[in-house]
Amino acid sequence: MPEETMPTALPGEDRTFQPSSEFRERSHVSDDSLYELANQDRLGFWEKQAEQLHWFKKWDRVLEWDAPYAKWFIGGKLNISYNCLDRHIQTWRRNKAAIIWEGELGGQRVLTYWDLYREVNKFANVLKERFGVKQGDRVTIYMPMIPELAIAMLACVRIGAAHSVIFGGFSADSIRDRVRDCDSKLIITADGGYRNGQIIPLKSIVDKALSSGNTPVEDVIVVRHIGEGAQVQLHEGRDHWYQQLMDDAPARCQAEELDSETLAFLLYTSGTTGKPKGIMHTTGGYLTGVTYTSKYVFDLKEDDVYWCTADIGWITGHSYIVYGPLSNGATTVMYEGSPGYPDKDRFWSIVEKYGVTILYTAPTAIRTFMSWGDDYPKGHDLSTLRLLGTVGEPINPKAWLWYHNVIGQANCPIVDTWWQTETGCIMISPLPGIAHTRPGSASRPLPGFEAEIVDQHGKPVESGTGGLLIIKSPWPSMLRGIYGDPDRYRDTYWSRFEGFYFTGDGAKFDEDGYYWLLGRVDDVINVSGHRLGTMEIESACVDHPSVAEAAAIGIDHEIKGQAIVAFVTLKLDGSSSRGVEEEIRQHVATRIGAFARPEQVIITAELPKTRSGKIMRRLLRDIATGRALGDTTTLADAAVVQKLKKKYEQLAE
Ligand code: WTA
């Protein structure tokens, strides 16, 4: 059982904002009927949503729920890639822009639905015919934000193979752990990607991951993106250029008629142990969830230019850059690089250039823009924007109001969307045409979802009191398990409150039933919207030769939401050198990825522990945030925290 802290901090902001009558009138949802429909007949409501997709064969039964295992749309047959491509090319959308891509260096590519269809067909043939990839196989994708990433994903699901996309910021060690965990024989990568003007040498990182030879990977497909300037060594027999393979590939590859419960993809995410979890999503339920929420939460229309700024390496990019928008036949913008390159107005120049109408980004990004000042957005025409969204972490009212006033020019509803890798799609969010939004609140669960906030014993809390967020009934896009680890699936999500899904998040609701998300209550740190387990960081610290023990905590950070502080004890063998703190920070970045580098490493002679030897992270948090120390009576040695507190205060001076 992870150490759990009941959330108490309650943000205070009671102003409400309403959509304009013009927005409301044009919106897909302009009254409460969707909520009413879902309340009357939840399963019927979900069937209605599933009917928006193309099924080769309709399902026989909607739901089979044998807690904690759900099957949705049983007996139905469909294909995600068919729904995202084939059904659109049979209509006027054939020549509509599917993906508008902007490279960090300024390059631009527009793929129409027909273009995307053709590329995906060919690459599906490459996978199937050249590499023998078949239904049920797992394919790893480690790519920069380029259209080939979406092409590779769509090609996998077209033939019934499950993809496992690894975010391009992860290290060689992380790639190795993940390919081993899911026994993946093929990696698709690129010669490199651009980030902040630098080349990230993705292919070399893959080489390093495979260098020990101790992995299941047999083949590596390499997209040439950088070209000259990327140092790529091809390993004879193992590595293949994507472009050459595509030249020889047949043009059509029929989409497989897949059972609704076919594994669509794995996505690894951090939990409370050192080992990441391979979250499993299946075909029919997942696509139903993302298609429905994309349409209603973003009020997606044919003429929208929709831009989600996430990286496809995370769930937000899977659901709301690729599958949700494409399934709806929308135009989705994809930007390769960083928001500050070549200057701090890059996002606003992209909004202006393409006439973006819907912008979906993260609170961390918003706080960064705020700190850069209003002149950057003000230098651009943002008048095409009509709807704004946020995701990934709680948004503080100040950042919300800045987003509203400076970016939305007080004219765009904001959808603060709460969800998780595990939920597959957005669960708590305003519907923009009708909601009265409040800065800092994600509003109410969307139609079709049943959430509750409970105390430690599972009893619903009163309004205004902090508690734990749970989901009371299965939903179509819920995770189907953790790859290869059913016990962990049960323990993590379903054992805390029997029969209910435990989110790991704290929340409260107010007198109007609005939900206020209060952050994680378990040992998960949310750095810039990226989830990291404290155990994962601790294992990486302890992996450094000088480190004996480590305890990682998250502290509030003005821009990142949370930042990592690692307290470590050193081995007494004299192996540590001066500057070991910096070495340990670097070591964590090498083990996991640069985004996991601790803000601060603090060497201590001892860590505060209970008599049974459990590290008291709560006290470390008190020390690092300068709060008065909480209850220390269970400590084995109370002097340890006093010493540590003193040391911390000296460091801070
Ligand atoms: C947090 C990202 C507050 C939350 C889609 C959740 C949020 C974790 C919000 C999932 C929000 C996400 N308000 N907190 N609108 N959205 N979170 O799996 O703690 O990367 O449990 O999925 O992010 O992170 P994940």
Boltz pocket constraint, residues with backbone or C-beta under 6 A from the ligand:
constraints:
  - pocket:
      binder: B
      contacts: [[A, 269], [A, 314], [A, 315], [A, 316], [A, 390], [A, 391], [A, 392], [A, 393], [A, 394], [A, 395], [A, 416], [A, 417], [A, 418], [A, 419], [A, 420], [A, 421], [A, 422], [A, 428], [A, 442], [A, 503], [A, 504], [A, 505], [A, 517], [A, 518], [A, 519], [A, 520], [A, 526], [A, 529], [A, 530], [A, 531]]
      max_distance: 6.0
